[in-house]
Amino acid sequence: MSSAYHNNREIGVELDSLRRRYPDWIAVDTIGFSALHRQPILLAKLSDNPRQVESEPAVLFIGQMHAEEVLGVEVALELMKRLLEGLDYDTARARLQEVEVYIIPTINPDGSDVVHQGLDLTFRKNCRDNIGDGVFRYTAGVGLDTSGVDLNRNFDLHWNRGDSLYQVREGESYNYYRGASPFSEPEARALGDLMLDRRFLFCITYHSSRSGQNAEMVIAPWNWESRRPPDSPALDAVGSALAGRLPRQMGGGNYSLVRATQRVGQLPDWAYQATGALTYMVEVGAVIQPDSITMQQVVASALPSAMFLIDLSCGRERIGEFGFLTIMTIDRMHNRPVSMEVLLNSEREPVLEPRLSHPATGRFDALLPNGSYSLALLQNGCMPFERDQIEVISGERRTIVADITTIPATSVRFRVITAGDSSMLPAAIRLYASDNRTRYNLALPQGQIEYNLPFDIYRLEATSPNYLPVVETFELNRDNWTFNMQPAEIVYDENFTNDLNWQRGGWGERWGIETVDGRTCLTESLAGDYVYSTVVWLLLETGIEYRAEYDYSLQMIHRPYFEPGMDFATVEFYAHRMREWLPAAMFSQFPHGWDTLFISLRDYDLAGGPICIRLKITTDEEVNEDGWLIDRMILYRTILPRSVEPYKVLKPNEITLSVFPNPANGTLKILFKSASALSVNLRLLDSRGRIVYELSRGDIPSGAQSFSIDSRSLPSGLYYTRFEGNNMALSKPMLILR
């Protein structure tokens, strides 16, 4: 390999030289250290205020991730020099006054040393000691290196589908090892933390193709069995513009725009899904380590596309039929930025993590097709902000300054006491805010705690060993909350250590038992993932008769992993009187580790027979994932105090209103009971009081009536089920989450 390529020491020298020459325009920082030798991972920031986070679009360039792919380092270094050496020109100076440019020459300094020292010119990974004895193991030539992790397989989106350590591919054994867990490698973690913190508008990570199969391509997120990301128009438009500015080294023409089809924990898919950055892999050069003359030609040809991306960010370049929407979220009371979740057209895309304005600047940028948009801004502790008919025009930037009203937090005292003698009970409380992102985990070792919380609708789970869990959804409208907990017995405990031949059904069902993460689990995905286009179910008959003098709660330890918004897992209970299955919880999400779910059975009126639980999976025709792992299900029961009669005979003119599941993201059930026939209005209202559904208008017979709504047609947010009639009104708050 030519000595013209910069090694780690030479990268440091180059950065020091630029920092001395342009101290007001470049700052160099360390964002982390490498896995084996603890070498610094250097980040250069180019700006007119390089040591401040400004309210400007930010763009990230990553020179090298794979050790052997050295061309990207040269592109990154040359881009820095061109930007700084051009400061004498007004246009070049204006770039760095309007955009923050971040450049990481290499994210893999350990692996770079292996290549530059001539130990193995084909080495790809970092230098993680996978055996644990402190020895770096490699073999010259492609593959067979048992040390190291492929950093471009270590990100937390489909990491599970990457290669295990000793997975063998023909001629490339161990080359694509994903690591022990997502973000197990400090190099990947440092990059991930940077991207989550800074919320870049665009990102390019440079690669080179050893095999030539991906040479001279711009690779965009994603094409999973023809399933494309929500921002496909913008991703395609920017990717095509980049490819059109990258001339091929051989054969004429320009680079090709393609989409990533592998689901293996790669950076671009994760970065776009988790942070919103439109992220591309640019595979530079026709060969991986060309001679110095060819290298210089490739680097020179790559710079116009990088400059285009910077100029696009600040509006100096345009893409036809697209404009920018910039949102500034400002707490005017305190005159400071505030981070808000941004929903356009009132939709939360299930496959994407929430899009957030930057906490330090309050800025959010989106490249959008021409059109009219509605905007909603949400955050626990803030009043929602809404704006309709925002026009985005080609080549222009529309800026919305949102004056956010923050809700002062108040001191709230939570007390947990025993229902028998009212003594304080050590407990744990989990609170879920209405934005479905903010969670509070409170420990009450003495049975009480004072905590500052803003007004909101919260879902609370209070637990204590040997007591019935308390599950409530409530409006925080007072500053003292006391929860009575009853001693409970476990009447059903299924830990799925054996396949008990449960009733099951549905096309392609494959329920069974397997061990994952040291847990013996029930799963419907024994073959590694669930099947397409099916509804499968498994029935658990607990044998426990539902009796009115008891209160019941179900605890489930599980890990759901489904294509968000497309495939669903549901927990259902059988209501004997209505002869139908009632949904109690629904999941459609990428995994966030193992979780514990609590469901109170009090709202479901399951009297008339034994408690039956049905687990149901509903899938579409594309993109299957790992599915549902259920480690344990426990049914608790406690005798109700004599003063409590939850299933009593209703008195004249008395009604009850129940909504479940709450929160909801699938089929929503509304149960209305009345002691006599009534003429009523029963409606579903949004947070602004607008009627979303007219559930019933007119006469309703006495007894229990059930109404179903497919909540997937509704945007995320706070809703109210409202009853009006019989000279009275009743509202029940509920959350719909995507």
C-alpha positions in Angstrom: 0.0 0.0 0.0 1.3 3.5 -0.9 2.9 5.5 1.9 0.8 8.4 0.6 -2.1 7.2 2.8 -2.2 8.8 6.2 -1.7 6.6 9.3 -3.0 7.6 12.7 0.1 9.6 13.7 -0.1 11.5 10.4 -3.8 12.2 10.9 -3.0 13.7 14.2 -0.2 15.8 12.7 -2.5 17.1 10.0 -5.2 18.1 12.4 -2.7 19.9 14.7 -1.4 21.8 11.7 -4.9 22.9 10.6 -5.8 23.8 14.2 -2.7 26.1 14.5 -3.3 27.7 11.1 -7.1 28.3 11.6 -7.7 28.5 15.3 -11.0 30.4 14.9 -12.5 27.9 12.4 -11.6 24.4 13.6 -11.8 22.6 17.0 -10.6 19.1 17.5 -12.0 16.9 20.2 -11.9 13.3 21.3 -15.3 11.5 21.3 -14.1 8.1 22.6 -11.3 5.6 22.6 -10.6 2.3 20.7 -11.4 -1.1 22.1 -7.9 -2.6 22.4 -5.2 0.1 22.6 -7.4 2.9 23.9 -6.4 5.3 21.1 -8.4 8.5 20.8 -11.2 8.8 18.2 -10.7 12.4 16.9 -13.5 14.7 15.7 -12.9 17.9 13.9 -15.6 20.6 13.9 -15.4 23.3 11.3 -17.4 26.5 11.9 -17.1 30.2 12.5 -17.8 29.3 16.2 -16.3 25.8 16.4 -16.4 25.6 20.2 -20.1 26.4 20.5 -23.3 24.5 19.4 -25.1 27.0 17.2 -28.6 27.0 15.8 -27.4 25.8 12.4 -27.8 22.7 10.3 -25.1 20.1 11.1 -23.5 17.7 8.6 -21.2 14.7 9.5 -18.5 13.0 7.3 -16.9 9.8 8.5 -13.7 8.9 6.6 -13.0 5.3 7.7 -14.9 2.6 9.5 -13.4 -0.6 8.1 -9.6 -0.7 8.5 -8.6 -1.7 5.0 -10.8 0.9 3.4 -8.3 3.7 3.6 -9.5 5.9 0.7 -12.2 7.6 2.9 -9.5 9.0 5.3 -8.0 10.9 2.4 -11.4 12.2 1.3 -12.1 13.4 4.9 -8.7 15.1 5.3 -8.8 16.8 1.9 -12.4 18.1 2.6 -11.1 19.7 5.7 -8.2 21.4 3.9 -10.4 22.6 1.1 -13.0 24.1 3.4 -10.3 25.9 5.5 -7.9 26.9 2.8 -10.8 28.6 0.9 -11.7 31.0 3.7 -10.3 33.9 1.7 -13.3 33.6 -0.6 -16.7 34.9 0.5 -18.6 31.8 -0.6 -16.3 29.4 1.2 -16.4 31.5 4.3 -20.2 31.7 4.2 -20.4 27.9 4.2 -18.8 27.7 7.7 -20.9 30.6 8.9 -24.1 28.9 8.0 -23.4 25.2 8.5 -21.6 23.2 11.2 -19.4 20.6 9.5 -18.2 17.6 11.6 -15.5 15.3 10.3 -14.1 12.1 11.8 -11.1 10.9 9.8 -11.2 7.4 11.2 -13.6 5.7 13.7 -11.2 2.7 13.8 -7.7 3.7 14.8 -6.7 0.2 16.0 -7.7 -1.5 12.8 -6.0 1.2 10.8 -2.7 0.4 12.5 -3.0 -3.2 11.5 -3.2 -2.2 7.8 -0.6 0.6 7.9 1.9 -1.5 9.7 1.6 -4.1 7.0 0.4 -6.9 9.3 -2.7 -7.5 7.1 -3.7 -5.3 4.3 -7.1 -7.0 4.2 -8.0 -6.5 7.9 -11.5 -5.1 8.3 -12.5 -5.0 11.9 -11.5 -3.3 15.1 -9.0 -5.2 17.4 -11.4 -6.4 20.1 -9.9 -9.3 22.0 -12.8 -11.8 21.6 -11.1 -14.6 23.5 -10.3 -12.5 26.6 -6.7 -13.4 27.1 -5.2 -10.1 25.9 -3.8 -11.6 22.6 -4.7 -10.0 19.3 -5.3 -12.8 16.8 -5.2 -12.3 13.1 -4.3 -14.2 9.9 -2.9 -12.4 6.9 -5.3 -12.6 4.0 -9.1 -12.2 3.8 -10.9 -13.4 6.9 -9.8 -16.0 9.5 -9.2 -13.2 12.0 -10.8 -14.3 15.3 -10.1 -11.0 17.0 -12.1 -7.9 16.1 -15.7 -6.8 15.5 -17.1 -5.4 12.3 -18.1 -1.9 13.4 -20.6 -1.6 10.6 -22.5 -4.6 12.2 -22.5 -3.3 15.7 -25.4 -0.8 15.6 -28.7 -1.3 17.4 -31.1 -2.0 14.5 -31.2 -5.6 13.3 -28.0 -6.2 15.1 -29.4 -9.7 15.9 -29.2 -10.7 12.2 -25.5 -10.1 11.9 -22.9 -12.8 12.0 -22.0 -14.6 15.3 -18.3 -14.9 16.1 -17.5 -18.2 14.4 -20.0 -17.9 11.6 -18.3 -19.1 8.5 -18.7 -17.6 5.1 -16.9 -18.9 2.1 -13.4 -17.4 2.1 -14.3 -14.7 4.7 -14.7 -16.5 8.0 -15.2 -14.2 11.0 -15.0 -11.1 8.8 -18.5 -9.7 9.7 -18.7 -10.5 13.4 -21.4 -8.3 14.9 -20.0 -8.1 18.5 -21.3 -9.4 21.8 -24.2 -7.0 21.9 -25.4 -3.8 20.1 -22.9 -1.0 20.7 -20.6 -3.4 22.5 -17.7 -1.6 20.8 -16.6 1.8 22.2 -15.9 3.0 18.7 -19.6 2.4 17.7 -20.9 3.7 21.0 -18.9 6.9 20.6 -20.3 7.5 17.1 -23.8 6.6 18.2 -23.7 9.0 21.2 -22.4 11.8 18.9 -25.3 11.3 16.4 -27.9 11.1 19.1 -26.6 14.2 20.8 -26.1 16.4 17.7 -29.0 15.3 15.5 -27.3 15.8 12.2 -29.2 16.7 9.1 -27.0 14.7 6.7 -24.2 12.1 7.1 -21.8 10.4 4.7 -19.7 7.4 5.8 -17.0 6.6 3.2 -16.3 3.0 2.3 -14.5 1.1 -0.5 -15.5 -2.3 -1.9 -12.8 -5.0 -1.8 -14.8 -7.3 -4.0 -15.9 -4.6 -6.4 -19.6 -5.6 -6.1 -20.5 -2.3 -4.4 -17.8 -0.2 -5.9 -18.7 3.4 -6.9 -22.2 3.3 -5.4 -24.2 5.6 -3.1 -26.1 3.3 -0.7 -29.1 4.7 1.1 -31.4 3.3 3.8 -33.3 0.9 3.2 -35.1 -1.7 1.1 -36.3 -4.5 3.3 -38.2 -6.8 1.0 -39.5 -3.8 -0.9 -40.4 -2.0 2.4 -38.9 1.5 2.1 -38.4 4.2 4.8 -41.0 7.0 5.4 -38.6 9.6 4.0 -37.9 7.7 0.8 -38.6 10.7 -1.5 -36.0 12.9 0.3 -33.5 10.0 0.7 -33.8 9.2 -3.1 -33.5 12.9 -4.1 -30.4 13.6 -2.1 -28.8 10.2 -2.9 -29.4 10.8 -6.6 -27.9 14.3 -6.4 -24.8 12.8 -4.6 -24.4 10.0 -7.1 -24.7 12.4 -10.1 -21.8 14.4 -8.8 -19.5 11.4 -8.4 -17.9 10.4 -11.7 -16.9 6.8 -12.2 -13.2 6.1 -12.2 -13.5 3.7 -15.1 -16.1 3.2 -17.9 -17.6 6.7 -17.8 -20.9 7.8 -16.2 -21.6 8.5 -12.6 -22.1 6.5 -9.4 -25.3 4.5 -8.9 -27.8 5.0 -6.2 -28.9 1.8 -4.5 -30.6 0.9 -1.3 -29.3 -1.2 1.5 -31.1 -4.6 1.5 -29.3 -6.3 4.4 -30.7 -6.1 7.9 -27.4 -6.6 9.8 -26.9 -3.7 12.2 -25.3 -1.2 9.8 -24.8 2.5 10.6 -26.9 4.2 7.9 -30.1 2.3 8.7 -29.7 2.8 12.5 -28.6 6.5 12.1 -31.7 7.3 10.0 -34.1 5.3 12.1 -32.8 6.4 15.5 -31.7 10.0 14.9 -33.3 11.2 11.7 -30.0 11.9 9.8 -30.3 11.2 6.1 -27.3 8.9 6.1 -25.4 7.4 3.1 -22.6 5.0 2.5 -20.5 6.2 -0.4 -18.3 3.5 -1.8 -15.4 5.5 -3.3 -13.1 4.2 -5.9 -13.1 1.2 -8.3 -10.4 -0.6 -6.2 -9.9 -0.6 -2.5 -6.3 0.7 -2.1 -5.2 2.3 -5.4 -1.8 3.8 -6.1 -1.1 7.4 -5.0 -1.9 9.0 -8.3 -5.2 7.2 -8.7 -6.0 7.9 -5.0 -5.6 11.6 -5.6 -7.9 11.5 -8.6 -10.6 9.6 -6.6 -10.3 12.1 -3.7 -10.6 15.1 -6.0 -13.7 13.6 -7.7 -15.4 12.9 -4.4 -15.2 16.5 -3.0 -17.9 18.1 -5.2 -20.6 15.8 -3.8 -19.5 16.6 -0.2 -19.5 20.3 -0.9 -23.0 19.9 -2.5 -24.3 18.4 0.7 -23.0 21.2 2.8 -24.4 23.8 0.4 -27.8 22.0 0.3 -27.9 22.2 4.1 -27.8 26.0 4.1 -29.9 26.6 1.0 -27.1 27.4 -1.5 -28.0 24.3 -3.5 -31.5 23.1 -4.2 -33.3 19.9 -5.1 -36.3 20.2 -7.4 -39.7 19.7 -5.7 -38.2 19.8 -2.2 -37.9 22.5 0.4 -36.8 22.8 4.0 -39.0 23.2 7.0 -37.1 24.5 10.0 -38.7 24.6 13.4 -37.4 26.5 16.4 -38.9 25.4 19.8 -38.4 28.1 22.3 -39.7 28.4 25.9 -40.6 32.1 25.9 -41.2 32.3 29.6 -37.6 31.5 30.3 -36.2 32.5 26.9 -34.4 29.3 26.3 -34.6 26.4 23.8 -36.7 23.3 24.7 -36.6 19.9 23.1 -39.9 18.8 21.6 -41.1 15.7 19.6 -42.0 16.8 16.1 -45.0 15.3 14.4 -45.7 16.2 10.8 -49.3 15.7 9.6 -50.0 14.5 13.2 -48.3 11.1 12.5 -45.7 9.3 14.4 -44.0 6.8 12.0 -43.9 3.5 13.9 -40.6 2.4 12.4 -38.8 5.5 13.5 -37.7 6.7 16.8 -39.3 10.1 17.8 -37.9 13.1 15.9 -36.7 15.7 18.4 -35.7 19.3 18.2 -32.2 19.8 19.5 -32.2 20.5 23.3 -29.4 23.1 23.1 -30.8 25.1 20.2 -34.4 24.1 19.8 -33.8 23.6 16.1 -35.3 20.9 13.9 -34.7 20.7 10.1 -36.6 18.5 7.6 -36.2 18.2 3.8 -39.8 17.7 2.6 -41.6 17.4 -0.7 -43.6 20.4 -1.8 -46.9 20.6 -0.1 -49.0 21.6 2.9 -48.3 20.2 6.3 -49.7 20.2 9.8 -47.4 20.3 12.8 -47.7 19.1 16.3 -45.0 19.4 19.0 -45.2 17.2 22.1 -43.2 16.9 25.3 -43.9 15.9 28.8 -43.9 19.1 30.8 -45.0 21.3 27.9 -48.3 22.4 26.4 -48.8 20.8 23.0 -48.2 23.2 20.1 -50.2 22.8 16.8 -50.1 24.6 13.5 -52.0 23.8 10.3 -51.4 24.6 6.6 -47.7 25.1 6.6 -46.6 25.4 3.0 -43.3 23.9 1.9 -42.1 25.4 -1.4 -39.4 24.0 -3.7 -35.9 25.5 -3.0 -37.1 27.6 -0.1 -36.8 27.3 3.7 -39.9 27.8 5.8 -39.2 28.6 9.4 -41.7 28.2 12.2 -40.8 29.7 15.6 -42.9 27.8 18.1 -43.5 29.6 21.4 -43.7 26.7 23.9 -45.5 27.0 27.2 -43.8 24.9 29.8 -45.8 23.4 32.6 -44.2 24.1 36.0 -43.4 20.9 37.8 -45.1 20.5 41.2 -44.0 18.4 44.2 -46.1 15.3 44.3 -46.1 12.9 47.2 -46.7 9.2 46.4 -47.6 6.9 49.3 -48.0 3.2 49.2 -49.8 1.6 52.2 -51.1 -1.8 53.1 -54.8 -2.1 52.8 -55.1 -3.9 56.1 -53.5 -1.6 58.7 -52.5 1.4 56.5 -48.8 0.9 57.3 -46.2 2.2 54.9 -45.2 -0.4 52.3 -41.8 -0.4 50.5 -42.6 -0.4 46.8 -41.4 0.6 43.3 -43.4 2.9 41.0 -43.1 3.2 37.2 -44.7 6.3 35.6 -45.3 6.6 31.9 -46.1 10.1 30.6 -48.5 10.7 27.8 -45.7 11.2 25.2 -44.8 7.5 25.6 -41.1 8.5 25.8 -40.8 10.0 29.3 -40.6 7.4 32.0 -40.0 7.7 35.7 -38.7 4.9 37.9 -39.3 5.7 41.5 -38.0 3.7 44.5 -40.0 3.9 47.7 -37.9 2.0 50.3 -39.9 3.6 53.1 -43.2 3.5 51.2 -43.3 7.2 50.2 -41.5 9.7 48.0 -41.8 13.3 46.9 -41.1 13.9 43.3 -41.4 16.9 41.0 -43.7 16.2 38.0 -45.5 18.3 35.5 -49.2 18.0 34.9 -50.0 15.2 32.5 -51.9 12.0 32.1 -49.8 9.2 33.5 -49.9 5.4 33.6 -48.7 4.1 36.9 -47.5 0.7 37.9 -46.8 0.2 41.7 -45.3 -3.1 42.7 -44.2 -4.7 46.0 -43.3 -8.4 46.6 -46.3 -10.5 47.6 -48.8 -7.7 46.9 -51.2 -7.2 44.1 -49.6 -4.8 41.5 -51.5 -1.5 41.2 -52.1 -0.4 37.6 -53.8 3.0 37.0 -54.1 5.7 34.3 -54.8 9.0 36.0 -54.7 12.7 35.6 -52.1 14.4 37.9 -54.6 16.9 39.4 -53.5 16.8 43.0 -50.3 16.7 45.0 -50.9 13.7 47.2 -51.5 10.2 45.9 -52.0 7.2 48.2 -52.3 3.7 46.8 -53.6 0.8 48.9 -51.9 -2.5 48.1 -53.5 -5.8 49.1 -51.5 -9.0 50.0 -51.8 -11.3 47.0 -51.3 -15.0 46.2 -50.0 -16.4 43.0 -52.7 -18.6 41.6 -51.1 -19.3 38.2 -47.4 -19.3 37.4 -46.2 -20.4 33.9 -42.5 -20.2 33.3 -42.6 -22.1 30.0 -40.0 -24.7 31.0 -41.9 -27.3 29.0 -44.2 -27.4 26.0 -47.5 -28.4 27.5 -49.4 -28.9 24.3 -51.5 -25.8 24.7 -54.3 -25.2 22.3 -53.0 -23.3 19.3 -54.0 -22.4 15.7 -53.4 -20.4 12.6 -51.6 -21.0 9.4 -47.9 -21.6 9.8 -47.9 -21.5 13.6 -44.8 -22.8 15.3 -45.2 -22.2 19.0 -42.6 -23.9 21.2 -39.9 -23.5 23.8 -36.4 -22.2 23.3 -33.6 -20.7 25.4 -32.6 -17.1 24.7 -30.3 -14.9 26.9 -30.3 -17.7 29.4 -34.1 -17.7 29.7 -36.4 -20.5 28.8 -39.1 -18.8 26.8 -42.3 -19.4 24.9 -42.1 -18.2 21.3 -44.0 -18.6 18.0 -40.7 -18.2 16.1 -38.9 -21.5 16.6 -37.4 -21.2 13.1 -35.9 -17.8 13.9 -38.7 -15.5 12.8 -42.5 -15.5 12.3 -44.3 -16.3 9.1 -45.8 -13.9 6.7 -49.5 -13.1 6.2 -51.0 -15.0 9.1 -52.9 -14.9 12.3 -51.6 -17.4 14.9 -52.7 -17.9 18.4 -52.0 -19.8 21.6 -54.5 -20.3 24.4 -53.5 -20.5 28.0 -56.3 -21.9 30.2 -55.3 -21.0 33.7 -58.0 -23.1 35.4 -58.7 -20.2 37.8 -62.4 -19.3 38.1 -63.0 -15.6 37.9 -64.8 -14.5 41.1 -66.2 -11.1 41.9 -64.8 -11.0 45.5 -61.3 -11.1 44.1 -59.1 -8.6 42.3 -56.6 -10.0 39.8 -53.5 -8.8 38.0 -51.4 -10.4 35.3 -47.6 -10.0 35.1 -45.8 -10.9 31.9 -42.0 -10.8 31.4 -41.3 -10.7 27.7 -39.4 -9.3 24.7 -41.5 -8.4 21.7 -39.8 -7.8 18.3 -42.1 -7.0 15.4 -42.1 -4.9 12.4 -43.5 -1.6 13.8 -46.9 -0.7 12.6 -47.2 -3.8 10.4 -47.0 -6.9 12.6 -48.7 -7.1 16.0 -48.7 -9.2 19.2 -51.8 -9.1 21.4 -52.7 -10.3 24.9 -56.4 -11.0 25.1 -58.9 -12.2 27.8 -62.1 -14.1 27.2 -65.3 -12.3 28.4 -67.7 -15.2 29.0 -70.8 -13.0 29.2 -70.1 -11.2 25.9 -68.6 -14.3 24.3 -65.7 -12.5 22.8 -62.0 -11.9 23.2 -61.1 -8.5 24.7 -57.6 -7.0 23.8 -55.7 -6.0 26.9 -52.2 -5.1 25.4 -50.7 -4.9 22.0 -47.1 -4.7 20.8 -45.6 -3.7 17.5 -42.0 -2.5 18.0 -38.3 -3.1 17.7 -36.9 -4.6 20.9 -35.8 -2.5 23.9 -34.6 -5.4 26.0 -36.7 -7.5 28.3 -39.7 -5.8 29.9 -42.3 -6.5 32.5 -45.9 -5.9 31.7 -48.7 -5.6 34.3 -52.4 -5.8 33.4 -55.2 -5.2 35.9 -58.2 -7.4 35.1 -60.7 -5.3 37.0 -62.0 -3.5 33.8 -62.7 -6.6 31.8 -65.7 -8.2 33.5 -64.5 -11.8 33.0 -67.1 -13.3 35.3 -68.8 -16.5 34.2 -66.0 -18.9 33.8 -62.2 -19.5 34.2 -59.6 -16.9 33.2 -58.4 -17.6 29.7 -55.5 -15.8 28.1 -54.9 -15.8 24.4 -51.6 -14.8 22.8 -52.2 -13.7 19.2 -49.8 -12.7 16.4 -51.0 -10.9 13.3 -48.5 -10.4 10.4 -48.5 -8.9 6.9 -46.8 -10.1 3.7 -43.4 -8.5 4.1 -40.5 -8.2 6.6 -40.6 -10.8 9.4 -38.6 -10.3 12.6 -37.6 -12.3 15.6 -41.1 -12.3 17.1 -42.3 -12.8 20.7 -40.3 -14.2 23.5 -42.3 -14.7 26.7 -40.3 -15.7 29.8 -43.0 -15.9 32.4 -46.7 -15.2 33.1 -47.9 -14.8 36.7 -51.6 -14.3 37.8 -52.0 -12.7 41.2 -55.2 -12.6 43.2 -56.3 -10.9 46.3 -59.6 -10.7 48.3 -61.2 -7.3 47.9 -62.0 -5.3 51.0 -65.7 -5.7 52.0 -66.3 -2.0 51.3 -65.3 -2.5 47.6 -67.8 -4.0 45.2 -66.4 -3.5 41.7 -69.0 -5.8 40.1 -72.0 -4.9 42.1 -75.5 -4.6 40.6 -75.8 -1.1 39.2 -78.2 1.3 40.9 -80.9 3.1 38.9 -79.4 5.9 36.7 -75.9 4.5 37.4 -73.4 4.0 34.6 -69.8 2.9 34.2 -67.3 3.5 31.4 -64.1 1.5 30.7 -61.5 1.9 28.0 -58.9 -0.8 27.2 -56.2 -1.2 26.4 -55.0 2.1 27.7 -52.6 3.2 26.2 -53.7 1.7 22.8 -52.0 1.2 19.5 -54.4 -1.3 17.8 -58.0 -2.3 18.4 -59.5 -0.2 21.2 -62.5 -1.5 23.2 -64.9 0.9 25.0 -67.2 -0.9 27.5 -70.3 1.0 28.6 -72.7 -0.3 31.3 -76.0 1.2 32.4 -78.6 0.1 34.8 -81.4 1.1 32.5 -82.0 1.9 28.8 -80.7 5.5 28.1 -80.7 8.0 25.3 -77.1 9.1 25.1 -74.3 10.6 23.1 -71.1 8.5 23.3 -68.2 10.0 21.5 -64.4 9.9 21.1 -62.8 13.3 21.3 -59.3 14.5 20.6 -57.3 16.8 22.9 -58.8 19.9 21.2 -62.4 18.7 21.8 -63.0 17.7 18.2 -65.3 14.7 17.6 -63.2 11.8 16.2 -65.8 9.0 16.4 -69.5 9.1 17.1 -69.8 5.8 18.9 -73.5 5.9 19.7 -76.2 8.5 19.4 -79.6 7.6 20.6 -81.0 4.8 22.6 -78.7 2.2 24.3 -80.3 -0.8 26.1 -79.5 -1.6 29.7 -76.5 -3.8 30.6 -73.1 -4.0 29.0 -72.4 -2.7 25.6 -69.1 -3.0 23.7 -67.7 -0.7 21.0 -64.6 -1.3 18.9 -62.3 1.2 17.2 -59.2 0.6 15.1 -57.0 3.1 16.7 -54.3 2.7 14.0 -56.2 5.1 11.9 -55.8 7.8 14.5 -52.7 10.0 15.2 -50.8 9.6 18.5 -52.1 11.7 21.4 -54.5 12.2 24.2 -58.2 11.4 23.7 -61.3 11.3 25.8 -64.2 8.9 25.6 -67.2 11.2 26.6 -70.6 10.1 27.7 -73.5 12.7 27.7 -77.0 11.8 28.7 -79.4 11.2 31.6 -78.6 14.8 32.8 -75.0 13.8 33.4 -71.6 13.7 31.7 -68.6 11.4 32.1 -65.2 11.5 30.5 -62.4 8.8 30.4 -58.9 9.9 29.4 -56.9 7.6 27.1 -53.7 7.6 25.1 -53.2 6.4 21.5 -49.5 5.7 20.8 -47.6 4.8 17.6 
